[in-house]
Amino acid sequence: MKYRSTRGQVSGLSFKDAVMMGLADDGGLLLPESIPTFDKEELEALAELPYTELAFRVISQFADDIPANDLKDLIDRSYASFEHPQVTPVVSEDGVHILELFHGPTLAFKDVALQLLGNLFEYLLKERNQHMNIIGATSGDTGSAAIYGVRGKQNINIFILHPKGRVSPIQEMQMTTVTDANVFNIAVEGTFDDAQSIVKEIFGDLDYKEKHALGAVNSINWARVLAQVVYYFYACFQVQKQTGAEQVEFSVPTGNFGDIFAGYIARRMGVPIKRLILATNANNILSRFVNQGDYSAATVNHSLSPSMDIQVASNFERYLFYLYGEDAARVNAAMDNFKQSGELTFSNEEIAEVQHTFAAASIDDEQTVETIRTFHQQTGYLLDPHTAVGLGAGHQVRDKNTPLICLATAHPAKFGDAVKLAIGNDPELPPAFQGIDTLEKRVQVLPATVDHIKNYVDQHAL
Ligand SMILES: *Cc1c(COP(=O)(O)O)cnc(C)c1O
């Protein structure tokens, strides 16, 4: 399988090169040159496989330049870190199916992608005799999944900046109690925006970037999307077995359009998904796009589901490429236009096409809390606020005759504030968090300036 950019200036890359490139050199996003499909008989065979074997069958379609045994080993090691034998189990409560994606080491769905990406990086760097220094900023959640993805790996150091005192205590501890020699936590004396703009400025210094072989782990890496395609197959099979249904719908709490784009790929590969339900919080650019064809950026609101507080979704360009009939020149023009005007417009035919694949709804904080509360009262099951946005949207726009699978993207204990608002007390801490406050910590506090951070990286980079 070869890879090309949505902007048309990069093509013919191998899977390995696509993983190492991350963002395409022309500023676009990398996609496979074709999307492999499975017919009904093949899907029936896949439905019998355990998670990691299914993952191998799906991922190997796109990663045919890694020898089968090596790829199997990478996948097995990536999901051995999950504490559930099914990796991503489905539980059924009150007529909906909940796909639990939070059994990885940091209790959020980003582990599914980042455990694999960390192992892929280590494998490819070793093969190429190269090293990498990863730098990123986090408002709390993604940082820990990235750290757990690469802790203890060879030829990789990781520097994660978080705003000092402005991430939740649990999130802070999840990051700073990782004391592997290749992990550098930096508590910046400033806000998340300060931390993020420092990282952007460092990446913009191309000499510096090259000197330290800087890398990123953000959600635009194709391998992250690919890892997530697998659980759409897996969950669909589980629910089909349970209900006998021909088709299913998925509700996906969405921020950067990465997770739901993985669902789009699964659907194109033959998974019988009637529609994908795109769920947003008050930051609703994507649900406005689906419902009205209105893709126009607004300012970011802070919500109870902070991992979805995003206006410009970095993975959206991948879908745009397909919506525009794989016309890279058109994507290029549209992205230029969006940069200038902050909006994109669509024809009626295009909107009809979008609505054939997606339904969407936006759920505000009040509805999020209400959804957690009601579902808990009715079933005893506790939703995290992101999952609640998905379930709330699912209830509004689902097709009543088709089973609904809601993606549970985080464990409720990670977002205790919202849960407490809903049910009056804090969620119970899972075993992975118990005693975390007694562990040794390693963190460097630094002023929020580019020079201080660069100085620190200079001293600790590989
Ligand atoms: C990142 C994240 C999301 C949004 O996923 P995207 O791929 O950005 O759409 C939803 N829920 C949680 C808990 C997350 O961490």
The ligand as a MOL file (V3000), in Angstrom:
LIG
                    3D

  0  0  0     0  0            999 V3000
M  V30 BEGIN CTAB
M  V30 COUNTS 15 15 0 0 0
M  V30 BEGIN ATOM
M  V30 1 C -9.4460 12.9210 22.2560 0
M  V30 2 C -10.7200 12.5560 22.8980 0
M  V30 3 C -11.9470 12.6330 22.2080 0
M  V30 4 C -12.0850 13.1550 20.7950 0
M  V30 5 O -11.4570 12.3280 19.8480 0
M  V30 6 P -11.0770 12.8900 18.3860 0
M  V30 7 O -10.3380 11.8060 17.7240 0
M  V30 8 O -10.2500 14.1220 18.6340 0
M  V30 9 O -12.3640 13.2290 17.7260 0
M  V30 10 C -13.1030 12.2090 22.8850 0
M  V30 11 N -13.0510 11.7760 24.1580 0
M  V30 12 C -11.8900 11.7060 24.8540 0
M  V30 13 C -11.9150 11.2260 26.2730 0
M  V30 14 C -10.6910 12.0860 24.2550 0
M  V30 15 O -9.5480 12.0220 24.9590 0
M  V30 END ATOM
M  V30 BEGIN BOND
M  V30 1 1 1 2
M  V30 2 1 2 3
M  V30 3 2 2 14
M  V30 4 1 3 4
M  V30 5 2 3 10
M  V30 6 1 4 5
M  V30 7 1 5 6
M  V30 8 2 6 7
M  V30 9 1 6 8
M  V30 10 1 6 9
M  V30 11 1 10 11
M  V30 12 2 11 12
M  V30 13 1 12 13
M  V30 14 1 12 14
M  V30 15 1 14 15
M  V30 END BOND
M  V30 END CTAB
M  END
